[in-house]
Amino acid sequence: MKSKIFTTLLVLTSFSTFATTHIFTFGGSLGDVYSPILVNVLVGDTVTWNGDFASHPLESQTIPAGAASFVCTTGTTFSYAVLFAGDYFFRCDNHSTMTGQIKASTPSSVKITDSKNEISIYPTAVLSFLKINMPLSNKIYVADVKNILGQTVLHSELANGNVTTLNLSDIYNGIYFIAIRNDMDVVKVVRIVKE
């Protein structure tokens, strides 16, 4: 039950701390078009449509494998969290030429520049315990486990040159992002699935 509720929330809001919200507007003075017609996003970003869905019902047409389809026929605002890379095509059900596209790509991880080693986070499908292996560094790093709403569900300081084990057994099943950061930068973001 927890998993189903959490999955429903995925399409409603954004991973706001590390993600961007992209906005489509339509209807009114714009007429029967989406503006812009195309947005380029990163996985983890959110797309929001603003307009009258009663006049211009929104429906996904083609989406990447594994992505959730979307439909909105009422209200004036709808948001969708982009969780898979690929092309998302959508349209207005009332106006066949009113179409738009989202191009989603996977964000690249940033490597630590003051070490020959990389941060490793494993496993990415987690039942209870997540391990983070940190290279030796003169900086202090922390891990923030964030849900798709951008809420921090776990915060931990990481041991330089050692493996830190995070206990995730008390969090709901679903998709989370692990952000490794120091006082200046986010150095790595990894998506995990809590099972």
C-alpha positions as CSV (number, residue, x, y, z in Angstrom):
1,M,0.0,0.0,0.0
2,K,2.8,2.4,0.9
3,S,4.4,1.7,-2.5
4,K,1.2,2.5,-4.4
5,I,0.7,5.8,-2.6
6,F,4.3,6.8,-3.1
7,T,4.2,5.9,-6.8
8,T,1.1,8.0,-7.3
9,L,3.0,11.0,-5.8
10,L,5.8,10.6,-8.2
11,V,3.9,12.1,-11.1
12,L,2.5,15.0,-9.1
13,T,5.6,16.8,-7.9
14,S,9.3,17.4,-8.4
15,F,12.6,16.4,-7.0
16,S,13.0,20.1,-6.3
17,T,16.4,20.3,-4.6
18,F,18.4,19.0,-7.6
19,A,15.9,19.2,-10.4
20,T,14.4,21.9,-12.6
21,T,10.8,22.6,-13.3
22,H,10.0,23.2,-17.0
23,I,6.7,24.9,-17.9
24,F,4.4,24.5,-20.9
25,T,1.6,27.1,-21.3
26,F,-1.3,26.8,-23.7
27,G,-4.7,28.1,-24.6
28,G,-6.0,31.6,-24.0
29,S,-4.0,34.2,-26.1
30,L,-1.7,31.4,-27.3
31,G,-4.5,29.6,-29.0
32,D,-4.3,25.9,-29.9
33,V,-0.5,25.5,-29.3
34,Y,1.9,24.6,-26.5
35,S,4.6,27.1,-25.7
36,P,7.3,26.1,-26.0
37,I,6.6,23.1,-28.3
38,L,9.8,21.3,-27.1
39,V,11.7,21.2,-23.8
40,N,15.0,19.5,-23.1
41,V,15.1,18.1,-19.5
42,L,17.2,15.8,-17.3
43,V,15.8,12.7,-15.6
44,G,14.6,13.9,-12.3
45,D,13.2,17.2,-13.6
46,T,9.5,18.1,-13.5
47,V,7.4,19.3,-16.4
48,T,4.3,21.5,-15.6
49,W,1.5,22.4,-18.0
50,N,-0.5,25.6,-17.3
51,G,-3.8,26.1,-19.1
52,D,-7.4,25.1,-19.3
53,F,-7.5,21.3,-19.5
54,A,-11.3,21.2,-20.0
55,S,-10.8,22.9,-23.3
56,H,-7.4,21.3,-24.1
57,P,-7.3,17.8,-22.5
58,L,-3.7,16.6,-22.2
59,E,-2.6,13.0,-23.1
60,S,0.7,11.4,-23.6
61,Q,1.1,9.7,-27.0
62,T,4.5,8.0,-27.0
63,I,6.7,7.7,-23.9
64,P,10.0,5.8,-23.1
65,A,9.7,2.2,-21.9
66,G,9.0,2.1,-18.2
67,A,7.7,5.6,-18.0
68,A,4.2,6.3,-16.7
69,S,1.7,7.6,-19.2
70,F,-0.2,10.8,-18.3
71,V,-3.6,12.3,-18.9
72,C,-5.2,15.5,-17.5
73,T,-8.7,16.6,-18.4
74,T,-9.6,19.0,-15.6
75,G,-8.1,22.0,-13.8
76,T,-5.4,24.4,-14.9
77,T,-2.1,23.0,-13.7
78,F,-0.6,19.5,-14.1
79,S,2.9,18.3,-13.2
80,Y,4.8,15.2,-14.3
81,A,8.1,14.0,-12.9
82,V,10.4,12.7,-15.7
83,L,12.0,9.5,-14.4
84,F,13.2,7.9,-17.7
85,A,15.4,9.2,-20.5
86,G,13.9,9.4,-24.0
87,D,11.3,11.2,-26.0
88,Y,7.9,12.0,-24.6
89,F,5.3,13.1,-27.1
90,F,1.9,14.5,-26.0
91,R,-1.1,16.2,-27.5
92,C,-4.4,17.9,-26.9
93,D,-7.3,15.4,-27.4
94,N,-9.5,18.1,-28.9
95,H,-7.0,19.5,-31.4
96,S,-5.0,17.0,-33.3
97,T,-2.4,19.5,-34.4
98,M,-1.7,20.7,-30.8
99,T,1.3,18.6,-30.0
100,G,4.4,18.9,-27.9
101,Q,7.6,17.0,-26.9
102,I,9.9,16.5,-24.0
103,K,13.4,15.2,-24.6
104,A,14.8,13.7,-21.5
105,S,18.5,12.8,-21.0
106,T,20.3,11.2,-18.0
107,P,22.3,13.6,-15.9
108,S,26.0,12.7,-15.8
109,S,27.6,12.2,-12.4
110,V,30.3,14.6,-11.4
111,K,33.6,13.0,-10.4
112,I,35.5,14.1,-7.3
113,T,38.4,16.2,-8.6
114,D,40.7,15.9,-5.5
115,S,41.0,12.1,-5.6
116,K,42.0,9.3,-8.1
117,N,39.1,7.2,-6.8
118,E,35.4,7.6,-7.4
119,I,32.5,7.5,-5.0
120,S,30.6,4.2,-5.3
121,I,27.0,3.7,-4.1
122,Y,25.6,0.2,-4.0
123,P,23.2,-1.6,-4.4
124,T,20.9,0.6,-6.5
125,A,18.0,-1.7,-5.7
126,V,17.9,-1.6,-1.9
127,L,16.0,-3.8,0.6
128,S,17.4,-2.4,3.8
129,F,21.1,-1.2,3.6
130,L,22.8,1.1,1.2
131,K,26.6,1.3,1.1
132,I,28.6,4.4,0.1
133,N,32.3,4.0,-0.5
134,M,34.1,7.3,-0.2
135,P,37.7,7.9,-1.4
136,L,40.2,9.5,1.0
137,S,39.7,13.3,0.9
138,N,40.4,16.4,2.9
139,K,36.8,17.5,2.5
140,I,33.7,16.6,4.5
141,Y,31.0,14.9,2.5
142,V,27.4,14.2,3.4
143,A,24.7,12.1,1.9
144,D,21.1,13.2,1.6
145,V,18.5,10.6,0.7
146,K,15.7,12.5,-1.0
147,N,12.3,11.3,-2.2
148,I,10.8,12.5,-5.4
149,L,9.2,15.4,-3.6
150,G,12.6,16.7,-2.8
151,Q,12.2,16.0,0.9
152,T,15.2,14.7,2.8
153,V,14.3,11.4,4.4
154,L,17.8,10.6,5.7
155,H,20.9,12.7,6.2
156,S,24.3,11.3,7.1
157,E,27.9,12.4,7.3
158,L,30.2,10.1,5.3
159,A,33.4,8.6,6.4
160,N,36.3,9.7,4.2
161,G,38.3,6.7,2.9
162,N,35.8,4.2,4.3
163,V,32.4,2.6,3.6
164,T,29.3,4.2,5.3
165,T,26.2,2.0,5.6
166,L,22.8,3.7,5.5
167,N,19.8,1.9,7.0
168,L,16.9,2.5,4.7
169,S,14.6,-0.1,6.2
170,D,12.3,2.5,7.7
171,I,11.5,4.4,4.5
172,Y,8.7,3.7,2.1
173,N,9.3,1.7,-1.0
174,G,9.8,3.8,-4.1
175,I,12.4,5.8,-6.1
176,Y,14.9,8.0,-4.2
177,F,17.9,10.1,-5.1
178,I,21.1,9.9,-3.1
179,A,23.0,13.2,-3.3
180,I,26.6,13.3,-2.2
181,R,27.8,16.8,-1.5
182,N,30.4,18.8,0.3
183,D,30.1,22.3,1.5
184,M,30.4,23.7,-2.0
185,D,29.0,21.3,-4.5
186,V,26.8,18.3,-5.2
187,V,29.4,15.8,-6.5
188,K,27.3,12.8,-7.3
189,V,23.6,12.0,-7.6
190,V,22.4,8.4,-8.0
191,R,18.8,7.2,-8.4
192,I,18.0,4.1,-6.2
193,V,14.9,2.0,-5.8
194,K,13.8,1.0,-2.3
195,E,12.1,-2.3,-2.4
